[in-house]
Amino acid sequence: PRSRTLLGAGRLEERADGLVLSTSLESFAQVNAEMASVLYAEVVRALGSGGDRLDGLRIADLYAGYGPIGLRLA
């Protein structure tokens, strides 16, 4: 029912795309940070560059682990 860190850090820290994210080891995260960055950039590209197009747009980042896509869109 619970995890316990026996050796090393008890958190995962990811630095990418100007963000520093720290999550528990129990969170869902992409293990290949380089490919994850490519994937997240593609989501942002598909939605457009922002500005008026995203004004008022609501995005639900559901079942997405710690929310890396939503954090980038924010």
C-alpha positions in Angstrom: 0.0 0.0 0.0 3.0 2.4 0.3 6.4 2.8 -1.2 9.6 3.4 0.6 12.9 4.6 -0.9 15.7 2.4 0.1 18.5 4.1 -1.8 18.9 7.4 -3.8 16.5 10.2 -4.2 12.9 9.8 -3.3 11.8 12.2 -6.1 12.3 12.5 -9.8 13.5 15.9 -11.1 13.0 16.8 -14.7 14.5 19.9 -16.3 13.1 20.5 -19.8 11.7 23.3 -21.9 12.4 25.9 -19.2 10.5 24.0 -16.5 11.9 22.3 -13.4 9.5 19.6 -12.3 9.8 17.5 -9.2 7.5 14.5 -8.8 7.2 11.4 -6.6 8.5 8.2 -7.9 5.0 6.9 -7.9 3.8 9.4 -10.5 3.4 8.5 -14.1 6.2 10.2 -16.1 7.8 9.7 -19.5 11.1 7.9 -18.9 12.7 9.2 -22.1 12.9 13.0 -21.4 14.3 13.8 -24.8 11.4 12.1 -26.6 8.9 13.5 -24.2 10.1 17.0 -25.0 9.5 16.2 -28.7 6.0 14.9 -28.0 5.1 18.0 -25.8 6.4 20.4 -28.5 4.2 18.6 -31.1 1.1 19.1 -28.9 1.9 22.8 -28.5 2.5 23.0 -32.3 -0.8 21.3 -33.1 -2.7 23.8 -30.9 -1.0 26.8 -32.6 1.3 29.5 -31.4 -1.1 30.9 -28.8 -2.3 34.4 -28.9 -6.0 34.9 -29.8 -6.4 31.4 -31.0 -5.9 30.0 -27.5 -7.6 32.8 -25.7 -10.4 31.4 -23.6 -9.5 27.8 -24.6 -9.9 25.3 -21.8 -7.8 22.2 -21.8 -8.3 19.2 -19.6 -5.1 17.3 -18.9 -6.7 14.2 -17.5 -4.9 11.0 -16.4 -1.6 12.6 -17.5 0.6 11.9 -14.5 1.9 15.1 -13.1 0.5 17.2 -16.0 3.6 18.0 -18.2 1.5 18.9 -21.2 -0.8 21.2 -19.3 2.1 22.9 -17.6 3.7 23.7 -20.9 0.5 25.0 -22.3 -0.1 27.2 -19.2 
